[in-house]
């Protein structure tokens, strides 16, 4: 349904934001970083 689509987009956007922050800060990605699963 539409809600599932929105949820997938929200998770993808959050992940992209995390990756973008890593690129901007040039810091190694920490797998211990709390990500909403």
mmCIF file of the N, C-alpha and C atoms, coordinates in Angstrom:
data_MODEL
# 
_entry.id   MODEL 
# 
loop_
_atom_site.group_PDB 
_atom_site.id 
_atom_site.type_symbol 
_atom_site.label_atom_id 
_atom_site.label_alt_id 
_atom_site.label_comp_id 
_atom_site.label_asym_id 
_atom_site.label_entity_id 
_atom_site.label_seq_id 
_atom_site.pdbx_PDB_ins_code 
_atom_site.Cartn_x 
_atom_site.Cartn_y 
_atom_site.Cartn_z 
_atom_site.occupancy 
_atom_site.B_iso_or_equiv 
_atom_site.pdbx_formal_charge 
_atom_site.auth_seq_id 
_atom_site.auth_comp_id 
_atom_site.auth_asym_id 
_atom_site.auth_atom_id 
_atom_site.pdbx_PDB_model_num 
ATOM 1   N N  . UNK A 1 1  ? 0.827  -1.207 0.000  1.00 0.00 ? 1  UNK A N  1 
ATOM 2   C CA . UNK A 1 1  ? 0.000  0.000  0.000  1.00 0.00 ? 1  UNK A CA 1 
ATOM 3   C C  . UNK A 1 1  ? 0.859  1.255  0.000  1.00 0.00 ? 1  UNK A C  1 
ATOM 4   N N  . UNK A 1 2  ? 0.185  2.361  0.076  1.00 0.00 ? 2  UNK A N  1 
ATOM 5   C CA . UNK A 1 2  ? 0.876  3.647  0.031  1.00 0.00 ? 2  UNK A CA 1 
ATOM 6   C C  . UNK A 1 2  ? 1.722  3.863  1.290  1.00 0.00 ? 2  UNK A C  1 
ATOM 7   N N  . UNK A 1 3  ? 1.206  3.438  2.428  1.00 0.00 ? 3  UNK A N  1 
ATOM 8   C CA . UNK A 1 3  ? 1.955  3.650  3.674  1.00 0.00 ? 3  UNK A CA 1 
ATOM 9   C C  . UNK A 1 3  ? 3.280  2.904  3.655  1.00 0.00 ? 3  UNK A C  1 
ATOM 10  N N  . UNK A 1 4  ? 3.274  1.696  3.111  1.00 0.00 ? 4  UNK A N  1 
ATOM 11  C CA . UNK A 1 4  ? 4.522  0.926  3.036  1.00 0.00 ? 4  UNK A CA 1 
ATOM 12  C C  . UNK A 1 4  ? 5.524  1.667  2.156  1.00 0.00 ? 4  UNK A C  1 
ATOM 13  N N  . UNK A 1 5  ? 5.039  2.219  1.057  1.00 0.00 ? 5  UNK A N  1 
ATOM 14  C CA . UNK A 1 5  ? 5.908  2.965  0.143  1.00 0.00 ? 5  UNK A CA 1 
ATOM 15  C C  . UNK A 1 5  ? 6.523  4.158  0.868  1.00 0.00 ? 5  UNK A C  1 
ATOM 16  N N  . UNK A 1 6  ? 5.717  4.860  1.647  1.00 0.00 ? 6  UNK A N  1 
ATOM 17  C CA . UNK A 1 6  ? 6.218  6.025  2.379  1.00 0.00 ? 6  UNK A CA 1 
ATOM 18  C C  . UNK A 1 6  ? 7.241  5.605  3.431  1.00 0.00 ? 6  UNK A C  1 
ATOM 19  N N  . UNK A 1 7  ? 7.009  4.461  4.059  1.00 0.00 ? 7  UNK A N  1 
ATOM 20  C CA . UNK A 1 7  ? 7.940  3.972  5.076  1.00 0.00 ? 7  UNK A CA 1 
ATOM 21  C C  . UNK A 1 7  ? 9.290  3.635  4.448  1.00 0.00 ? 7  UNK A C  1 
ATOM 22  N N  . UNK A 1 8  ? 9.246  2.991  3.288  1.00 0.00 ? 8  UNK A N  1 
ATOM 23  C CA . UNK A 1 8  ? 10.487 2.632  2.598  1.00 0.00 ? 8  UNK A CA 1 
ATOM 24  C C  . UNK A 1 8  ? 11.253 3.891  2.224  1.00 0.00 ? 8  UNK A C  1 
ATOM 25  N N  . UNK A 1 9  ? 10.543 4.891  1.729  1.00 0.00 ? 9  UNK A N  1 
ATOM 26  C CA . UNK A 1 9  ? 11.185 6.153  1.350  1.00 0.00 ? 9  UNK A CA 1 
ATOM 27  C C  . UNK A 1 9  ? 11.803 6.816  2.579  1.00 0.00 ? 9  UNK A C  1 
ATOM 28  N N  . UNK A 1 10 ? 11.091 6.792  3.696  1.00 0.00 ? 10 UNK A N  1 
ATOM 29  C CA . UNK A 1 10 ? 11.587 7.419  4.920  1.00 0.00 ? 10 UNK A CA 1 
ATOM 30  C C  . UNK A 1 10 ? 12.880 6.743  5.380  1.00 0.00 ? 10 UNK A C  1 
ATOM 31  N N  . UNK A 1 11 ? 12.908 5.409  5.352  1.00 0.00 ? 11 UNK A N  1 
ATOM 32  C CA . UNK A 1 11 ? 14.109 4.687  5.773  1.00 0.00 ? 11 UNK A CA 1 
ATOM 33  C C  . UNK A 1 11 ? 15.266 4.957  4.825  1.00 0.00 ? 11 UNK A C  1 
ATOM 34  N N  . UNK A 1 12 ? 14.973 4.963  3.533  1.00 0.00 ? 12 UNK A N  1 
ATOM 35  C CA . UNK A 1 12 ? 16.023 5.216  2.544  1.00 0.00 ? 12 UNK A CA 1 
ATOM 36  C C  . UNK A 1 12 ? 16.585 6.617  2.726  1.00 0.00 ? 12 UNK A C  1 
ATOM 37  N N  . UNK A 1 13 ? 15.694 7.582  2.957  1.00 0.00 ? 13 UNK A N  1 
ATOM 38  C CA . UNK A 1 13 ? 16.131 8.967  3.121  1.00 0.00 ? 13 UNK A CA 1 
ATOM 39  C C  . UNK A 1 13 ? 17.004 9.106  4.354  1.00 0.00 ? 13 UNK A C  1 
ATOM 40  N N  . UNK A 1 14 ? 16.620 8.402  5.435  1.00 0.00 ? 14 UNK A N  1 
ATOM 41  C CA . UNK A 1 14 ? 17.404 8.470  6.675  1.00 0.00 ? 14 UNK A CA 1 
ATOM 42  C C  . UNK A 1 14 ? 18.794 7.890  6.448  1.00 0.00 ? 14 UNK A C  1 
ATOM 43  N N  . UNK A 1 15 ? 18.840 6.781  5.705  1.00 0.00 ? 15 UNK A N  1 
ATOM 44  C CA . UNK A 1 15 ? 20.131 6.132  5.435  1.00 0.00 ? 15 UNK A CA 1 
ATOM 45  C C  . UNK A 1 15 ? 21.006 7.028  4.578  1.00 0.00 ? 15 UNK A C  1 
ATOM 46  N N  . UNK A 1 16 ? 20.395 7.675  3.591  1.00 0.00 ? 16 UNK A N  1 
ATOM 47  C CA . UNK A 1 16 ? 21.140 8.585  2.716  1.00 0.00 ? 16 UNK A CA 1 
ATOM 48  C C  . UNK A 1 16 ? 21.681 9.745  3.537  1.00 0.00 ? 16 UNK A C  1 
ATOM 49  N N  . UNK A 1 17 ? 20.884 10.255 4.474  1.00 0.00 ? 17 UNK A N  1 
ATOM 50  C CA . UNK A 1 17 ? 21.333 11.365 5.312  1.00 0.00 ? 17 UNK A CA 1 
ATOM 51  C C  . UNK A 1 17 ? 22.550 10.955 6.132  1.00 0.00 ? 17 UNK A C  1 
ATOM 52  N N  . UNK A 1 18 ? 22.539 9.738  6.657  1.00 0.00 ? 18 UNK A N  1 
ATOM 53  C CA . UNK A 1 18 ? 23.670 9.250  7.449  1.00 0.00 ? 18 UNK A CA 1 
ATOM 54  C C  . UNK A 1 18 ? 24.912 9.153  6.574  1.00 0.00 ? 18 UNK A C  1 
ATOM 55  N N  . UNK A 1 19 ? 24.756 8.557  5.388  1.00 0.00 ? 19 UNK A N  1 
ATOM 56  C CA . UNK A 1 19 ? 25.902 8.408  4.491  1.00 0.00 ? 19 UNK A CA 1 
ATOM 57  C C  . UNK A 1 19 ? 26.425 9.767  4.057  1.00 0.00 ? 19 UNK A C  1 
ATOM 58  N N  . UNK A 1 20 ? 25.509 10.712 3.794  1.00 0.00 ? 20 UNK A N  1 
ATOM 59  C CA . UNK A 1 20 ? 25.915 12.043 3.358  1.00 0.00 ? 20 UNK A CA 1 
ATOM 60  C C  . UNK A 1 20 ? 26.697 12.745 4.472  1.00 0.00 ? 20 UNK A C  1 
ATOM 61  N N  . UNK A 1 21 ? 26.243 12.575 5.723  1.00 0.00 ? 21 UNK A N  1 
ATOM 62  C CA . UNK A 1 21 ? 26.935 13.185 6.854  1.00 0.00 ? 21 UNK A CA 1 
ATOM 63  C C  . UNK A 1 21 ? 28.352 12.625 6.956  1.00 0.00 ? 21 UNK A C  1 
ATOM 64  N N  . UNK A 1 22 ? 28.505 11.333 6.719  1.00 0.00 ? 22 UNK A N  1 
ATOM 65  C CA . UNK A 1 22 ? 29.824 10.702 6.770  1.00 0.00 ? 22 UNK A CA 1 
ATOM 66  C C  . UNK A 1 22 ? 30.723 11.305 5.693  1.00 0.00 ? 22 UNK A C  1 
ATOM 67  N N  . UNK A 1 23 ? 30.184 11.489 4.507  1.00 0.00 ? 23 UNK A N  1 
ATOM 68  C CA . UNK A 1 23 ? 30.965 12.059 3.408  1.00 0.00 ? 23 UNK A CA 1 
ATOM 69  C C  . UNK A 1 23 ? 31.360 13.493 3.734  1.00 0.00 ? 23 UNK A C  1 
ATOM 70  N N  . UNK A 1 24 ? 30.417 14.261 4.265  1.00 0.00 ? 24 UNK A N  1 
ATOM 71  C CA . UNK A 1 24 ? 30.686 15.659 4.579  1.00 0.00 ? 24 UNK A CA 1 
ATOM 72  C C  . UNK A 1 24 ? 31.759 15.782 5.662  1.00 0.00 ? 24 UNK A C  1 
ATOM 73  N N  . UNK A 1 25 ? 31.663 14.938 6.675  1.00 0.00 ? 25 UNK A N  1 
ATOM 74  C CA . UNK A 1 25 ? 32.604 15.006 7.796  1.00 0.00 ? 25 UNK A CA 1 
ATOM 75  C C  . UNK A 1 25 ? 33.890 14.241 7.515  1.00 0.00 ? 25 UNK A C  1 
ATOM 76  N N  . UNK A 1 26 ? 33.877 13.443 6.441  1.00 0.00 ? 26 UNK A N  1 
ATOM 77  C CA . UNK A 1 26 ? 35.027 12.602 6.093  1.00 0.00 ? 26 UNK A CA 1 
ATOM 78  C C  . UNK A 1 26 ? 35.451 11.737 7.284  1.00 0.00 ? 26 UNK A C  1 
ATOM 79  N N  . UNK A 1 27 ? 34.463 11.183 7.973  1.00 0.00 ? 27 UNK A N  1 
ATOM 80  C CA . UNK A 1 27 ? 34.744 10.302 9.101  1.00 0.00 ? 27 UNK A CA 1 
ATOM 81  C C  . UNK A 1 27 ? 34.393 8.874  8.703  1.00 0.00 ? 27 UNK A C  1 
ATOM 82  N N  . UNK A 1 28 ? 35.133 7.893  9.223  1.00 0.00 ? 28 UNK A N  1 
ATOM 83  C CA . UNK A 1 28 ? 34.836 6.496  8.892  1.00 0.00 ? 28 UNK A CA 1 
ATOM 84  C C  . UNK A 1 28 ? 33.451 6.112  9.383  1.00 0.00 ? 28 UNK A C  1 
ATOM 85  N N  . UNK A 1 29 ? 32.740 5.358  8.570  1.00 0.00 ? 29 UNK A N  1 
ATOM 86  C CA . UNK A 1 29 ? 31.389 4.943  8.950  1.00 0.00 ? 29 UNK A CA 1 
ATOM 87  C C  . UNK A 1 29 ? 31.454 3.942  10.095 1.00 0.00 ? 29 UNK A C  1 
ATOM 88  N N  . UNK A 1 30 ? 30.699 4.212  11.143 1.00 0.00 ? 30 UNK A N  1 
ATOM 89  C CA . UNK A 1 30 ? 30.697 3.327  12.302 1.00 0.00 ? 30 UNK A CA 1 
ATOM 90  C C  . UNK A 1 30 ? 29.482 2.404  12.233 1.00 0.00 ? 30 UNK A C  1 
ATOM 91  N N  . UNK A 1 31 ? 29.731 1.099  12.206 1.00 0.00 ? 31 UNK A N  1 
ATOM 92  C CA . UNK A 1 31 ? 28.624 0.151  12.125 1.00 0.00 ? 31 UNK A CA 1 
ATOM 93  C C  . UNK A 1 31 ? 27.836 0.162  13.427 1.00 0.00 ? 31 UNK A C  1 
ATOM 94  N N  . UNK A 1 32 ? 28.446 0.689  14.490 1.00 0.00 ? 32 UNK A N  1 
ATOM 95  C CA . UNK A 1 32 ? 27.766 0.750  15.775 1.00 0.00 ? 32 UNK A CA 1 
ATOM 96  C C  . UNK A 1 32 ? 26.735 1.867  15.803 1.00 0.00 ? 32 UNK A C  1 
ATOM 97  N N  . UNK A 1 33 ? 26.700 2.661  14.740 1.00 0.00 ? 33 UNK A N  1 
ATOM 98  C CA . UNK A 1 33 ? 25.750 3.767  14.665 1.00 0.00 ? 33 UNK A CA 1 
ATOM 99  C C  . UNK A 1 33 ? 24.330 3.222  14.722 1.00 0.00 ? 33 UNK A C  1 
ATOM 100 N N  . UNK A 1 34 ? 23.521 3.804  15.602 1.00 0.00 ? 34 UNK A N  1 
ATOM 101 C CA . UNK A 1 34 ? 22.155 3.301  15.750 1.00 0.00 ? 34 UNK A CA 1 
ATOM 102 C C  . UNK A 1 34 ? 21.310 3.700  14.546 1.00 0.00 ? 34 UNK A C  1 
ATOM 103 N N  . UNK A 1 35 ? 20.900 2.695  13.782 1.00 0.00 ? 35 UNK A N  1 
ATOM 104 C CA . UNK A 1 35 ? 20.050 2.959  12.625 1.00 0.00 ? 35 UNK A CA 1 
ATOM 105 C C  . UNK A 1 35 ? 18.723 2.266  12.832 1.00 0.00 ? 35 UNK A C  1 
ATOM 106 N N  . UNK A 1 36 ? 17.642 2.947  12.498 1.00 0.00 ? 36 UNK A N  1 
ATOM 107 C CA . UNK A 1 36 ? 16.320 2.353  12.644 1.00 0.00 ? 36 UNK A CA 1 
ATOM 108 C C  . UNK A 1 36 ? 16.150 1.246  11.615 1.00 0.00 ? 36 UNK A C  1 
ATOM 109 N N  . UNK A 1 37 ? 15.889 0.042  12.079 1.00 0.00 ? 37 UNK A N  1 
ATOM 110 C CA . UNK A 1 37 ? 15.740 -1.086 11.157 1.00 0.00 ? 37 UNK A CA 1 
ATOM 111 C C  . UNK A 1 37 ? 14.264 -1.315 10.862 1.00 0.00 ? 37 UNK A C  1 
# 
